[in-house]
Amino acid sequence: ENIKYGDLDNDGAVDLTDLTLLSLYLMKARKFDAVQTEAADIDGSGEVDIADLAYFKQYVCKDQSVLSKLRIK
């Protein structure tokens, strides 16, 4: 399956909704399937963690200093 990194709700966009889903996942208030888990690992570290959340926030806010380092396209 083709992974669209960052698109956790599979709507074709990486946006605030996806950031919210990742926050809920990290607080253990939501579960992800295998595809969502892979898509949430936007820094390519092999795990979904608080670093992904921080990078995700920077991406959604269009922080140019981090965009080139992430797998979100």
PDB file of N, CA, C, O and CB in Angstrom:
ATOM      1  N   GLU A   1       0.844  -1.188   0.000  1.00  0.00           N
ATOM      2  CA  GLU A   1       0.000   0.000   0.000  1.00  0.00           C
ATOM      3  C   GLU A   1       0.883   1.242   0.000  1.00  0.00           C
ATOM      4  O   GLU A   1       1.928   1.279   0.649  1.00  0.00           O
ATOM      5  CB  GLU A   1      -0.957   0.003   1.222  1.00  0.00           C
ATOM      6  N   ASN A   2       0.446   2.252  -0.734  1.00  0.00           N
ATOM      7  CA  ASN A   2       1.182   3.502  -0.839  1.00  0.00           C
ATOM      8  C   ASN A   2       0.886   4.375   0.377  1.00  0.00           C
ATOM      9  O   ASN A   2      -0.256   4.788   0.580  1.00  0.00           O
ATOM     10  CB  ASN A   2       0.822   4.243  -2.147  1.00  0.00           C
ATOM     11  N   ILE A   3       1.891   4.654   1.173  1.00  0.00           N
ATOM     12  CA  ILE A   3       1.727   5.434   2.400  1.00  0.00           C
ATOM     13  C   ILE A   3       1.828   6.918   2.072  1.00  0.00           C
ATOM     14  O   ILE A   3       2.789   7.350   1.437  1.00  0.00           O
ATOM     15  CB  ILE A   3       2.789   5.034   3.462  1.00  0.00           C
ATOM     16  N   LYS A   4       0.845   7.696   2.500  1.00  0.00           N
ATOM     17  CA  LYS A   4       0.932   9.157   2.416  1.00  0.00           C
ATOM     18  C   LYS A   4       1.245   9.647   3.830  1.00  0.00           C
ATOM     19  O   LYS A   4       0.355   9.789   4.669  1.00  0.00           O
ATOM     20  CB  LYS A   4      -0.414   9.810   1.845  1.00  0.00           C
ATOM     21  N   TYR A   5       2.512   9.896   4.065  1.00  0.00           N
ATOM     22  CA  TYR A   5       2.962  10.276   5.403  1.00  0.00           C
ATOM     23  C   TYR A   5       2.250  11.540   5.887  1.00  0.00           C
ATOM     24  O   TYR A   5       2.163  12.544   5.179  1.00  0.00           O
ATOM     25  CB  TYR A   5       4.481  10.492   5.410  1.00  0.00           C
ATOM     26  N   GLY A   6       1.746  11.454   7.114  1.00  0.00           N
ATOM     27  CA  GLY A   6       1.066  12.577   7.724  1.00  0.00           C
ATOM     28  C   GLY A   6      -0.441  12.578   7.546  1.00  0.00           C
ATOM     29  O   GLY A   6      -1.155  13.218   8.319  1.00  0.00           O
ATOM     30  N   ASP A   7      -0.937  11.866   6.531  1.00  0.00           N
ATOM     31  CA  ASP A   7      -2.383  11.843   6.266  1.00  0.00           C
ATOM     32  C   ASP A   7      -3.033  10.723   7.072  1.00  0.00           C
ATOM     33  O   ASP A   7      -3.278   9.634   6.552  1.00  0.00           O
ATOM     34  CB  ASP A   7      -2.670  11.655   4.743  1.00  0.00           C
ATOM     35  N   LEU A   8      -3.304  10.993   8.327  1.00  0.00           N
ATOM     36  CA  LEU A   8      -3.763   9.962   9.249  1.00  0.00           C
ATOM     37  C   LEU A   8      -5.243   9.630   9.119  1.00  0.00           C
ATOM     38  O   LEU A   8      -5.679   8.559   9.542  1.00  0.00           O
ATOM     39  CB  LEU A   8      -3.479  10.386  10.643  1.00  0.00           C
ATOM     40  N   ASP A   9      -6.017  10.539   8.538  1.00  0.00           N
ATOM     41  CA  ASP A   9      -7.441  10.259   8.329  1.00  0.00           C
ATOM     42  C   ASP A   9      -7.749   9.902   6.878  1.00  0.00           C
ATOM     43  O   ASP A   9      -8.909   9.725   6.505  1.00  0.00           O
ATOM     44  CB  ASP A   9      -8.277  11.459   8.748  1.00  0.00           C
ATOM     45  N   ASN A  10      -6.700   9.799   6.064  1.00  0.00           N
ATOM     46  CA  ASN A  10      -6.802   9.341   4.680  1.00  0.00           C
ATOM     47  C   ASN A  10      -7.769  10.185   3.846  1.00  0.00           C
ATOM     48  O   ASN A  10      -8.537   9.655   3.042  1.00  0.00           O
ATOM     49  CB  ASN A  10      -7.241   7.892   4.653  1.00  0.00           C
ATOM     50  N   ASP A  11      -7.722  11.502   4.048  1.00  0.00           N
ATOM     51  CA  ASP A  11      -8.579  12.382   3.257  1.00  0.00           C
ATOM     52  C   ASP A  11      -7.816  13.105   2.150  1.00  0.00           C
ATOM     53  O   ASP A  11      -8.375  13.953   1.454  1.00  0.00           O
ATOM     54  CB  ASP A  11      -9.245  13.396   4.159  1.00  0.00           C
ATOM     55  N   GLY A  12      -6.539  12.767   1.992  1.00  0.00           N
ATOM     56  CA  GLY A  12      -5.740  13.362   0.927  1.00  0.00           C
ATOM     57  C   GLY A  12      -4.997  14.625   1.329  1.00  0.00           C
ATOM     58  O   GLY A  12      -4.228  15.166   0.534  1.00  0.00           O
ATOM     59  N   ALA A  13      -5.216  15.108   2.556  1.00  0.00           N
ATOM     60  CA  ALA A  13      -4.563  16.330   3.025  1.00  0.00           C
ATOM     61  C   ALA A  13      -3.868  16.070   4.358  1.00  0.00           C
ATOM     62  O   ALA A  13      -4.318  15.253   5.161  1.00  0.00           O
ATOM     63  CB  ALA A  13      -5.587  17.481   3.165  1.00  0.00           C
ATOM     64  N   VAL A  14      -2.774  16.774   4.575  1.00  0.00           N
ATOM     65  CA  VAL A  14      -2.087  16.741   5.869  1.00  0.00           C
ATOM     66  C   VAL A  14      -2.405  18.069   6.537  1.00  0.00           C
ATOM     67  O   VAL A  14      -1.950  19.126   6.099  1.00  0.00           O
ATOM     68  CB  VAL A  14      -0.510  16.510   5.717  1.00  0.00           C
ATOM     69  N   ASP A  15      -3.202  17.999   7.614  1.00  0.00           N
ATOM     70  CA  ASP A  15      -3.707  19.236   8.197  1.00  0.00           C
ATOM     71  C   ASP A  15      -3.922  19.100   9.703  1.00  0.00           C
ATOM     72  O   ASP A  15      -3.480  18.133  10.323  1.00  0.00           O
ATOM     73  CB  ASP A  15      -5.010  19.641   7.518  1.00  0.00           C
ATOM     74  N   LEU A  16      -4.599  20.072  10.269  1.00  0.00           N
ATOM     75  CA  LEU A  16      -4.821  20.123  11.707  1.00  0.00           C
ATOM     76  C   LEU A  16      -5.579  18.903  12.224  1.00  0.00           C
ATOM     77  O   LEU A  16      -5.345  18.469  13.351  1.00  0.00           O
ATOM     78  CB  LEU A  16      -5.575  21.381  12.063  1.00  0.00           C
ATOM     79  N   THR A  17      -6.471  18.350  11.431  1.00  0.00           N
ATOM     80  CA  THR A  17      -7.200  17.144  11.848  1.00  0.00           C
ATOM     81  C   THR A  17      -6.231  15.996  12.090  1.00  0.00           C
ATOM     82  O   THR A  17      -6.367  15.262  13.069  1.00  0.00           O
ATOM     83  CB  THR A  17      -8.247  16.743  10.785  1.00  0.00           C
ATOM     84  N   ASP A  18      -5.263  15.839  11.209  1.00  0.00           N
ATOM     85  CA  ASP A  18      -4.267  14.778  11.370  1.00  0.00           C
ATOM     86  C   ASP A  18      -3.403  15.028  12.602  1.00  0.00           C
ATOM     87  O   ASP A  18      -3.057  14.090  13.320  1.00  0.00           O
ATOM     88  CB  ASP A  18      -3.384  14.675  10.116  1.00  0.00           C
ATOM     89  N   LEU A  19      -3.058  16.273  12.844  1.00  0.00           N
ATOM     90  CA  LEU A  19      -2.288  16.630  14.043  1.00  0.00           C
ATOM     91  C   LEU A  19      -3.067  16.259  15.302  1.00  0.00           C
ATOM     92  O   LEU A  19      -2.499  15.741  16.264  1.00  0.00           O
ATOM     93  CB  LEU A  19      -1.951  18.143  14.047  1.00  0.00           C
ATOM     94  N   THR A  20      -4.361  16.528  15.287  1.00  0.00           N
ATOM     95  CA  THR A  20      -5.212  16.181  16.426  1.00  0.00           C
ATOM     96  C   THR A  20      -5.264  14.672  16.629  1.00  0.00           C
ATOM     97  O   THR A  20      -5.190  14.194  17.761  1.00  0.00           O
ATOM     98  CB  THR A  20      -6.628  16.735  16.227  1.00  0.00           C
ATOM     99  N   LEU A  21      -5.390  13.923  15.544  1.00  0.00           N
ATOM    100  CA  LEU A  21      -5.419  12.462  15.639  1.00  0.00           C
ATOM    101  C   LEU A  21      -4.124  11.929  16.244  1.00  0.00           C
ATOM    102  O   LEU A  21      -4.152  11.023  17.077  1.00  0.00           O
ATOM    103  CB  LEU A  21      -5.651  11.836  14.255  1.00  0.00           C
ATOM    104  N   LEU A  22      -2.997  12.486  15.828  1.00  0.00           N
ATOM    105  CA  LEU A  22      -1.712  12.054  16.373  1.00  0.00           C
ATOM    106  C   LEU A  22      -1.628  12.374  17.866  1.00  0.00           C
ATOM    107  O   LEU A  22      -1.124  11.566  18.645  1.00  0.00           O
ATOM    108  CB  LEU A  22      -0.551  12.726  15.613  1.00  0.00           C
ATOM    109  N   SER A  23      -2.113  13.537  18.262  1.00  0.00           N
ATOM    110  CA  SER A  23      -2.126  13.890  19.684  1.00  0.00           C
ATOM    111  C   SER A  23      -2.940  12.878  20.481  1.00  0.00           C
ATOM    112  O   SER A  23      -2.505  12.422  21.538  1.00  0.00           O
ATOM    113  CB  SER A  23      -2.697  15.305  19.886  1.00  0.00           C
ATOM    114  N   LEU A  24      -4.112  12.528  19.979  1.00  0.00           N
ATOM    115  CA  LEU A  24      -4.971  11.553  20.658  1.00  0.00           C
ATOM    116  C   LEU A  24      -4.299  10.188  20.740  1.00  0.00           C
ATOM    117  O   LEU A  24      -4.402   9.504  21.759  1.00  0.00           O
ATOM    118  CB  LEU A  24      -6.315  11.431  19.933  1.00  0.00           C
ATOM    119  N   TYR A  25      -3.612   9.791  19.671  1.00  0.00           N
ATOM    120  CA  TYR A  25      -2.897   8.513  19.660  1.00  0.00           C
ATOM    121  C   TYR A  25      -1.813   8.492  20.737  1.00  0.00           C
ATOM    122  O   TYR A  25      -1.681   7.514  21.473  1.00  0.00           O
ATOM    123  CB  TYR A  25      -2.274   8.254  18.274  1.00  0.00           C
ATOM    124  N   LEU A  26      -1.051   9.560  20.824  1.00  0.00           N
ATOM    125  CA  LEU A  26       0.039   9.612  21.798  1.00  0.00           C
ATOM    126  C   LEU A  26      -0.477   9.655  23.230  1.00  0.00           C
ATOM    127  O   LEU A  26       0.224   9.236  24.152  1.00  0.00           O
ATOM    128  CB  LEU A  26       0.918  10.821  21.534  1.00  0.00           C
ATOM    129  N   MET A  27      -1.695  10.156  23.428  1.00  0.00           N
ATOM    130  CA  MET A  27      -2.312  10.156  24.757  1.00  0.00           C
ATOM    131  C   MET A  27      -3.058   8.854  25.030  1.00  0.00           C
ATOM    132  O   MET A  27      -3.714   8.703  26.061  1.00  0.00           O
ATOM    133  CB  MET A  27      -3.268  11.340  24.897  1.00  0.00           C
ATOM    134  N   LYS A  28      -2.945   7.904  24.077  1.00  0.00           N
ATOM    135  CA  LYS A  28      -3.596   6.597  24.184  1.00  0.00           C
ATOM    136  C   LYS A  28      -5.122   6.701  24.229  1.00  0.00           C
ATOM    137  O   LYS A  28      -5.799   5.843  24.795  1.00  0.00           O
ATOM    138  CB  LYS A  28      -3.100   5.876  25.422  1.00  0.00           C
ATOM    139  N   ALA A  29      -5.649   7.769  23.620  1.00  0.00           N
ATOM    140  CA  ALA A  29      -7.095   7.964  23.543  1.00  0.00           C
ATOM    141  C   ALA A  29      -7.639   7.484  22.203  1.00  0.00           C
ATOM    142  O   ALA A  29      -8.850   7.502  21.979  1.00  0.00           O
ATOM    143  CB  ALA A  29      -7.448   9.439  23.756  1.00  0.00           C
ATOM    144  N   ARG A  30      -6.745   7.052  21.309  1.00  0.00           N
ATOM    145  CA  ARG A  30      -7.138   6.576  19.986  1.00  0.00           C
ATOM    146  C   ARG A  30      -6.129   5.530  19.532  1.00  0.00           C
ATOM    147  O   ARG A  30      -4.940   5.631  19.835  1.00  0.00           O
ATOM    148  CB  ARG A  30      -7.226   7.752  18.959  1.00  0.00           C
ATOM    149  N   LYS A  31      -6.604   4.538  18.814  1.00  0.00           N
ATOM    150  CA  LYS A  31      -5.729   3.505  18.253  1.00  0.00           C
ATOM    151  C   LYS A  31      -5.552   3.755  16.767  1.00  0.00           C
ATOM    152  O   LYS A  31      -6.435   4.307  16.110  1.00  0.00           O
ATOM    153  CB  LYS A  31      -6.304   2.082  18.504  1.00  0.00           C
ATOM    154  N   PHE A  32      -4.402   3.343  16.241  1.00  0.00           N
ATOM    155  CA  PHE A  32      -4.116   3.422  14.810  1.00  0.00           C
ATOM    156  C   PHE A  32      -3.964   2.016  14.259  1.00  0.00           C
ATOM    157  O   PHE A  32      -3.508   1.112  14.958  1.00  0.00           O
ATOM    158  CB  PHE A  32      -2.838   4.261  14.538  1.00  0.00           C
ATOM    159  N   ASP A  33      -4.349   1.835  12.998  1.00  0.00           N
ATOM    160  CA  ASP A  33      -4.057   0.578  12.322  1.00  0.00           C
ATOM    161  C   ASP A  33      -2.608   0.662  11.808  1.00  0.00           C
ATOM    162  O   ASP A  33      -1.928   1.669  12.009  1.00  0.00           O
ATOM    163  CB  ASP A  33      -5.084   0.302  11.142  1.00  0.00           C
ATOM    164  N   ALA A  34      -2.154  -0.394  11.152  1.00  0.00           N
ATOM    165  CA  ALA A  34      -0.754  -0.452  10.712  1.00  0.00           C
ATOM    166  C   ALA A  34      -0.410   0.656   9.714  1.00  0.00           C
ATOM    167  O   ALA A  34       0.686   1.213   9.763  1.00  0.00           O
ATOM    168  CB  ALA A  34      -0.462  -1.811  10.086  1.00  0.00           C
ATOM    169  N   VAL A  35      -1.324   0.973   8.826  1.00  0.00           N
ATOM    170  CA  VAL A  35      -1.075   2.020   7.824  1.00  0.00           C
ATOM    171  C   VAL A  35      -0.988   3.385   8.508  1.00  0.00           C
ATOM    172  O   VAL A  35      -0.096   4.176   8.201  1.00  0.00           O
ATOM    173  CB  VAL A  35      -2.194   2.026   6.740  1.00  0.00           C
ATOM    174  N   GLN A  36      -1.898   3.660   9.418  1.00  0.00           N
ATOM    175  CA  GLN A  36      -1.860   4.934  10.143  1.00  0.00           C
ATOM    176  C   GLN A  36      -0.580   5.055  10.976  1.00  0.00           C
ATOM    177  O   GLN A  36       0.020   6.128  11.048  1.00  0.00           O
ATOM    178  CB  GLN A  36      -3.097   5.070  11.052  1.00  0.00           C
ATOM    179  N   THR A  37      -0.173   3.967  11.593  1.00  0.00           N
ATOM    180  CA  THR A  37       1.041   3.986  12.400  1.00  0.00           C
ATOM    181  C   THR A  37       2.249   4.323  11.536  1.00  0.00           C
ATOM    182  O   THR A  37       3.083   5.138  11.931  1.00  0.00           O
ATOM    183  CB  THR A  37       1.245   2.636  13.101  1.00  0.00           C
ATOM    184  N   GLU A  38       2.350   3.713  10.375  1.00  0.00           N
ATOM    185  CA  GLU A  38       3.450   4.020   9.450  1.00  0.00           C
ATOM    186  C   GLU A  38       3.365   5.475   8.985  1.00  0.00           C
ATOM    187  O   GLU A  38       4.380   6.168   8.931  1.00  0.00           O
ATOM    188  CB  GLU A  38       3.421   3.064   8.230  1.00  0.00           C
ATOM    189  N   ALA A  39       2.172   5.934   8.652  1.00  0.00           N
ATOM    190  CA  ALA A  39       1.978   7.301   8.166  1.00  0.00           C
ATOM    191  C   ALA A  39       2.292   8.339   9.245  1.00  0.00           C
ATOM    192  O   ALA A  39       2.664   9.470   8.930  1.00  0.00           O
ATOM    193  CB  ALA A  39       0.545   7.482   7.674  1.00  0.00           C
ATOM    194  N   ALA A  40       2.143   7.960  10.508  1.00  0.00           N
ATOM    195  CA  ALA A  40       2.400   8.886  11.611  1.00  0.00           C
ATOM    196  C   ALA A  40       3.883   9.038  11.917  1.00  0.00           C
ATOM    197  O   ALA A  40       4.281  10.007  12.563  1.00  0.00           O
ATOM    198  CB  ALA A  40       1.676   8.423  12.850  1.00  0.00           C
ATOM    199  N   ASP A  41       4.705   8.101  11.466  1.00  0.00           N
ATOM    200  CA  ASP A  41       6.155   8.163  11.713  1.00  0.00           C
ATOM    201  C   ASP A  41       6.792   9.079  10.675  1.00  0.00           C
ATOM    202  O   ASP A  41       7.503   8.619   9.782  1.00  0.00           O
ATOM    203  CB  ASP A  41       6.803   6.735  11.664  1.00  0.00           C
ATOM    204  N   ILE A  42       6.533  10.366  10.800  1.00  0.00           N
ATOM    205  CA  ILE A  42       6.928  11.302   9.752  1.00  0.00           C
ATOM    206  C   ILE A  42       8.406  11.649   9.757  1.00  0.00           C
ATOM    207  O   ILE A  42       8.908  12.203   8.779  1.00  0.00           O
ATOM    208  CB  ILE A  42       6.138  12.550   9.880  1.00  0.00           C
ATOM    209  N   ASP A  43       9.112  11.337  10.832  1.00  0.00           N
ATOM    210  CA  ASP A  43      10.553  11.608  10.833  1.00  0.00           C
ATOM    211  C   ASP A  43      11.379  10.374  10.474  1.00  0.00           C
ATOM    212  O   ASP A  43      12.605  10.438  10.395  1.00  0.00           O
ATOM    213  CB  ASP A  43      10.980  12.127  12.194  1.00  0.00           C
ATOM    214  N   GLY A  44      10.691   9.248  10.257  1.00  0.00           N
ATOM    215  CA  GLY A  44      11.376   8.034   9.821  1.00  0.00           C
ATOM    216  C   GLY A  44      12.212   7.363  10.884  1.00  0.00           C
ATOM    217  O   GLY A  44      13.146   6.631  10.560  1.00  0.00           O
ATOM    218  N   SER A  45      11.897   7.594  12.153  1.00  0.00           N
ATOM    219  CA  SER A  45      12.694   7.029  13.241  1.00  0.00           C
ATOM    220  C   SER A  45      12.358   5.571  13.548  1.00  0.00           C
ATOM    221  O   SER A  45      13.103   4.898  14.261  1.00  0.00           O
ATOM    222  CB  SER A  45      12.506   7.852  14.481  1.00  0.00           C
ATOM    223  N   GLY A  46      11.247   5.085  13.015  1.00  0.00           N
ATOM    224  CA  GLY A  46      10.838   3.718  13.296  1.00  0.00           C
ATOM    225  C   GLY A  46       9.832   3.601  14.422  1.00  0.00           C
ATOM    226  O   GLY A  46       9.354   2.507  14.721  1.00  0.00           O
ATOM    227  N   GLU A  47       9.508   4.725  15.050  1.00  0.00           N
ATOM    228  CA  GLU A  47       8.486   4.718  16.082  1.00  0.00           C
ATOM    229  C   GLU A  47       7.698   6.022  16.032  1.00  0.00           C
ATOM    230  O   GLU A  47       8.193   7.045  15.559  1.00  0.00           O
ATOM    231  CB  GLU A  47       9.116   4.512  17.475  1.00  0.00           C
ATOM    232  N   VAL A  48       6.471   5.968  16.525  1.00  0.00           N
ATOM    233  CA  VAL A  48       5.625   7.153  16.602  1.00  0.00           C
ATOM    234  C   VAL A  48       5.756   7.703  18.014  1.00  0.00           C
ATOM    235  O   VAL A  48       5.402   7.037  18.987  1.00  0.00           O
ATOM    236  CB  VAL A  48       4.123   6.825  16.245  1.00  0.00           C
ATOM    237  N   ASP A  49       6.266   8.916  18.116  1.00  0.00           N
ATOM    238  CA  ASP A  49       6.533   9.484  19.432  1.00  0.00           C
ATOM    239  C   ASP A  49       6.327  10.997  19.434  1.00  0.00           C
ATOM    240  O   ASP A  49       5.837  11.579  18.466  1.00  0.00           O
ATOM    241  CB  ASP A  49       7.956   9.148  19.874  1.00  0.00           C
ATOM    242  N   ILE A  50       6.706  11.602  20.528  1.00  0.00           N
ATOM    243  CA  ILE A  50       6.496  13.033  20.707  1.00  0.00           C
ATOM    244  C   ILE A  50       7.274  13.850  19.674  1.00  0.00           C
ATOM    245  O   ILE A  50       6.858  14.957  19.334  1.00  0.00           O
ATOM    246  CB  ILE A  50       6.901  13.451  22.115  1.00  0.00           C
ATOM    247  N   ALA A  51       8.376  13.334  19.177  1.00  0.00           N
ATOM    248  CA  ALA A  51       9.124  14.045  18.137  1.00  0.00           C
ATOM    249  C   ALA A  51       8.282  14.176  16.876  1.00  0.00           C
ATOM    250  O   ALA A  51       8.290  15.225  16.231  1.00  0.00           O
ATOM    251  CB  ALA A  51      10.447  13.316  17.822  1.00  0.00           C
ATOM    252  N   ASP A  52       7.549  13.112  16.517  1.00  0.00           N
ATOM    253  CA  ASP A  52       6.670  13.197  15.352  1.00  0.00           C
ATOM    254  C   ASP A  52       5.617  14.283  15.559  1.00  0.00           C
ATOM    255  O   ASP A  52       5.295  15.029  14.634  1.00  0.00           O
ATOM    256  CB  ASP A  52       5.993  11.837  15.082  1.00  0.00           C
ATOM    257  N   LEU A  53       5.086  14.365  16.772  1.00  0.00           N
ATOM    258  CA  LEU A  53       4.080  15.386  17.070  1.00  0.00           C
ATOM    259  C   LEU A  53       4.675  16.788  16.915  1.00  0.00           C
ATOM    260  O   LEU A  53       4.041  17.671  16.338  1.00  0.00           O
ATOM    261  CB  LEU A  53       3.522  15.196  18.500  1.00  0.00           C
ATOM    262  N   ALA A  54       5.866  16.987  17.418  1.00  0.00           N
ATOM    263  CA  ALA A  54       6.520  18.295  17.317  1.00  0.00           C
ATOM    264  C   ALA A  54       6.776  18.652  15.853  1.00  0.00           C
ATOM    265  O   ALA A  54       6.496  19.772  15.427  1.00  0.00           O
ATOM    266  CB  ALA A  54       7.848  18.303  18.109  1.00  0.00           C
ATOM    267  N   TYR A  55       7.308  17.697  15.083  1.00  0.00           N
ATOM    268  CA  TYR A  55       7.551  17.941  13.665  1.00  0.00           C
ATOM    269  C   TYR A  55       6.246  18.181  12.921  1.00  0.00           C
ATOM    270  O   TYR A  55       6.171  19.035  12.038  1.00  0.00           O
ATOM    271  CB  TYR A  55       8.303  16.766  13.041  1.00  0.00           C
ATOM    272  N   PHE A  56       5.228  17.428  13.282  1.00  0.00           N
ATOM    273  CA  PHE A  56       3.923  17.561  12.646  1.00  0.00           C
ATOM    274  C   PHE A  56       3.382  18.974  12.857  1.00  0.00           C
ATOM    275  O   PHE A  56       2.868  19.596  11.928  1.00  0.00           O
ATOM    276  CB  PHE A  56       2.935  16.511  13.203  1.00  0.00           C
ATOM    277  N   LYS A  57       3.504  19.471  14.084  1.00  0.00           N
ATOM    278  CA  LYS A  57       3.030  20.826  14.386  1.00  0.00           C
ATOM    279  C   LYS A  57       3.789  21.844  13.543  1.00  0.00           C
ATOM    280  O   LYS A  57       3.189  22.773  13.001  1.00  0.00           O
ATOM    281  CB  LYS A  57       3.197  21.144  15.894  1.00  0.00           C
ATOM    282  N   GLN A  58       5.094  21.677  13.429  1.00  0.00           N
ATOM    283  CA  GLN A  58       5.889  22.596  12.614  1.00  0.00           C
ATOM    284  C   GLN A  58       5.459  22.525  11.154  1.00  0.00           C
ATOM    285  O   GLN A  58       5.393  23.548  10.473  1.00  0.00           O
ATOM    286  CB  GLN A  58       7.389  22.276  12.743  1.00  0.00           C
ATOM    287  N   TYR A  59       5.166  21.320  10.673  1.00  0.00           N
ATOM    288  CA  TYR A  59       4.727  21.154   9.287  1.00  0.00           C
ATOM    289  C   TYR A  59       3.396  21.872   9.055  1.00  0.00           C
ATOM    290  O   TYR A  59       3.252  22.635   8.100  1.00  0.00           O
ATOM    291  CB  TYR A  59       4.594  19.656   8.938  1.00  0.00           C
ATOM    292  N   VAL A  60       2.433  21.621   9.934  1.00  0.00           N
ATOM    293  CA  VAL A  60       1.111  22.227   9.784  1.00  0.00           C
ATOM    294  C   VAL A  60       1.217  23.754   9.852  1.00  0.00           C
ATOM    295  O   VAL A  60       0.459  24.462   9.190  1.00  0.00           O
ATOM    296  CB  VAL A  60       0.145  21.702  10.875  1.00  0.00           C
ATOM    297  N   CYS A  61       2.154  24.251  10.649  1.00  0.00           N
ATOM    298  CA  CYS A  61       2.369  25.699  10.764  1.00  0.00           C
ATOM    299  C   CYS A  61       3.301  26.229   9.672  1.00  0.00           C
ATOM    300  O   CYS A  61       3.627  27.416   9.650  1.00  0.00           O
ATOM    301  CB  CYS A  61       2.944  26.035  12.140  1.00  0.00           C
ATOM    302  N   LYS A  62       3.726  25.349   8.771  1.00  0.00           N
ATOM    303  CA  LYS A  62       4.578  25.708   7.625  1.00  0.00           C
ATOM    304  C   LYS A  62       5.942  26.250   8.023  1.00  0.00           C
ATOM    305  O   LYS A  62       6.450  27.188   7.410  1.00  0.00           O
ATOM    306  CB  LYS A  62       3.879  26.728   6.774  1.00  0.00           C
ATOM    307  N   ASP A  63       6.537  25.645   9.065  1.00  0.00           N
ATOM    308  CA  ASP A  63       7.867  26.042   9.523  1.00  0.00           C
ATOM    309  C   ASP A  63       8.900  25.553   8.503  1.00  0.00           C
ATOM    310  O   ASP A  63       9.189  24.358   8.433  1.00  0.00           O
ATOM    311  CB  ASP A  63       8.169  25.466  10.952  1.00  0.00           C
ATOM    312  N   GLN A  64       9.445  26.463   7.727  1.00  0.00           N
ATOM    313  CA  GLN A  64      10.352  26.116   6.638  1.00  0.00           C
ATOM    314  C   GLN A  64      11.639  25.430   7.103  1.00  0.00           C
ATOM    315  O   GLN A  64      12.260  24.705   6.326  1.00  0.00           O
ATOM    316  CB  GLN A  64      10.700  27.351   5.870  1.00  0.00           C
ATOM    317  N   SER A  65      12.043  25.646   8.344  1.00  0.00           N
ATOM    318  CA  SER A  65      13.300  25.063   8.817  1.00  0.00           C
ATOM    319  C   SER A  65      13.229  23.554   8.969  1.00  0.00           C
ATOM    320  O   SER A  65      14.266  22.894   9.039  1.00  0.00           O
ATOM    321  CB  SER A  65      13.687  25.679  10.133  1.00  0.00           C
ATOM    322  N   VAL A  66      12.026  22.994   9.022  1.00  0.00           N
ATOM    323  CA  VAL A  66      11.892  21.562   9.253  1.00  0.00           C
ATOM    324  C   VAL A  66      11.302  20.817   8.054  1.00  0.00           C
ATOM    325  O   VAL A  66      11.454  19.599   7.961  1.00  0.00           O
ATOM    326  CB  VAL A  66      11.034  21.325  10.465  1.00  0.00           C
ATOM    327  N   LEU A  67      10.646  21.506   7.154  1.00  0.00           N
ATOM    328  CA  LEU A  67       9.910  20.827   6.088  1.00  0.00           C
ATOM    329  C   LEU A  67      10.758  19.880   5.249  1.00  0.00           C
ATOM    330  O   LEU A  67      10.297  18.798   4.886  1.00  0.00           O
ATOM    331  CB  LEU A  67       9.290  21.839   5.194  1.00  0.00           C
ATOM    332  N   SER A  68      11.976  20.268   4.938  1.00  0.00           N
ATOM    333  CA  SER A  68      12.825  19.430   4.076  1.00  0.00           C
ATOM    334  C   SER A  68      13.311  18.167   4.767  1.00  0.00           C
ATOM    335  O   SER A  68      13.794  17.255   4.096  1.00  0.00           O
ATOM    336  CB  SER A  68      14.017  20.223   3.600  1.00  0.00           C
ATOM    337  N   LYS A  69      13.199  18.084   6.078  1.00  0.00           N
ATOM    338  CA  LYS A  69      13.690  16.934   6.824  1.00  0.00           C
ATOM    339  C   LYS A  69      12.648  15.832   6.999  1.00  0.00           C
ATOM    340  O   LYS A  69      12.977  14.741   7.465  1.00  0.00           O
ATOM    341  CB  LYS A  69      14.171  17.380   8.168  1.00  0.00           C
ATOM    342  N   LEU A  70      11.412  16.098   6.636  1.00  0.00           N
ATOM    343  CA  LEU A  70      10.328  15.152   6.917  1.00  0.00           C
ATOM    344  C   LEU A  70       9.904  14.383   5.686  1.00  0.00           C
ATOM    345  O   LEU A  70      10.184  14.773   4.553  1.00  0.00           O
ATOM    346  CB  LEU A  70       9.138  15.877   7.490  1.00  0.00           C
ATOM    347  N   ARG A  71       9.214  13.271   5.940  1.00  0.00           N
ATOM    348  CA  ARG A  71       8.744  12.423   4.848  1.00  0.00           C
ATOM    349  C   ARG A  71       7.390  12.867   4.297  1.00  0.00           C
ATOM    350  O   ARG A  71       6.888  12.255   3.355  1.00  0.00           O
ATOM    351  CB  ARG A  71       8.654  10.991   5.315  1.00  0.00           C
ATOM    352  N   ILE A  72       6.800  13.893   4.850  1.00  0.00           N
ATOM    353  CA  ILE A  72       5.520  14.400   4.338  1.00  0.00           C
ATOM    354  C   ILE A  72       5.778  15.091   3.014  1.00  0.00           C
ATOM    355  O   ILE A  72       6.683  15.919   2.903  1.00  0.00           O
ATOM    356  CB  ILE A  72       4.839  15.378   5.355  1.00  0.00           C
ATOM    357  N   LYS A  73       4.998  14.758   2.029  1.00  0.00           N
ATOM    358  CA  LYS A  73       5.140  15.397   0.706  1.00  0.00           C
ATOM    359  C   LYS A  73       3.821  15.971   0.268  1.00  0.00           C
ATOM    360  O   LYS A  73       3.729  16.549  -0.814  1.00  0.00           O
ATOM    361  CB  LYS A  73       5.654  14.396  -0.348  1.00  0.00           C
TER     362      LYS A  73
END
